[in-house]
Amino acid sequence: MSDFEDAVSFNDSDFSLPSLTSSPDVTLRKRRPLWDEQLAKEIPALHEVQDFLNDDDSCMLEEEDGYHGCPLPSTPVDPNIFEKEMVEAFKSSGFGELMHNARQPAEDFVRKVWEASWSVCNFRHLPAWLQDNDYLHNGHRPPLRSFSLCFKSIFRIHTETGNIWTHLLGCIAFTAVLLVFMTRPSEELTLTDKIALGTYFIGAIVCLGFSFIFHTVYCHSEFVGKLFSKLDYCGIAILIMGSFVPWLYYGFYCQVRPMIIYLTIVIVLGICAVVVSLWDKFSESRFRPLRAGVFAVFGLSGVIPAIHYVIEEGWVNAISYASLGWLILMGSLYLTGALFYAFRIPECFFPGKFDIW
């Protein structure tokens, strides 16, 4: 048996210290450390250690003056007391804050590595704010917390690739046409002609530009997605408003009063559509039919001045001189687009088959 085992396997009745037999009243007392008060102030945990050593006086024996012993081994009441003291010491010394500050750069690094190598995912794996069309099953972009990653994604294949490029190329095309149109000699087109036709081109550029940006960055975050969704709908309202200006200007060219009245009505309706588009709930998925209805009604508002012109000038003149046929075609396309959007055609008939546009 080792010396340590001999020491801890004693019997209280047989315990004695041969070196102290000359003093019958001799007892052991625990050694009390000399505490450095300055050091205790710098390390608050030392006070807790001191209190712990002073707790168990009842299990120690005292010795006479002049004799010094050592404390007997004992088991703390709380077996986790040392772990708790270490945690408190780390907290008081600021070690925990240091570890937290060191962890944050590591998390940022891991996030950047993951985002740089993102891949498309299934609809079920998207957060709630990105789940807009459940008929598109695969090919969705995950949340990308960087605008640079969002714009780089236009060169990859996903559910928004078609939307992004069709609106981007259309925006570029209308911008080029506007520049050519506005730089033509003034003898060919008057200033009012340029303003009337330029209103349509500007409306198309704004609509396609806002839509391009929305489809590109809406996966950045919920706030960014809602913001550019509102701008996208505002762009649609501006396009419809700008589409009626040239027809009203040339159709009622010789009737100034009706032209001003109808232009005012169109502008007021356009402003109302923009205000509704800025409503927070207007961009939610459950209000998709409402959005389609608002723009469809706005687009069909051109029926009233068209009927007025037919009554005043006749059907033949309306077709020959007022380009009524083109106005009907424009309204039909707007209505068809609204129906496709509201009922999510054709993906609703073939779920999962039109994931990539």
Buried (B, 14 or more C-beta within 10 A) or exposed (E): EEEEEEEEEEEEEEEEEEEBEEEEEBBBBBEEEEEEEEEBEEBEBBEBBBEBBEEBEEEBEEBEEEBEBEBEEEEEEEEEEEEEBEBEBBEEBEEEEEEEEEEEEEEEEEEEEEBEEBEBBEBEEBEEBBBBBBBBBBBBBBBBBEEEBBBEBBEEEBBBBBBBBBBBEBBBEBBEBBEEBEEEEEEEBEEEBBBBBBBBBBBBBBBBBBBBBBBBBBBBBBEBBBBBBBBBBBBBBBBBBBBBBBBBBBBBEEBEEBBEBBBEBBEEBBEEBBEBBEEEEBBBEEBBEBBBEBBBEBBEBBEEBBEBBBEEBEEEEBBEBBBBEEBBEBBEEBBEBBEBBBBBEEBEEEBEEBBBB
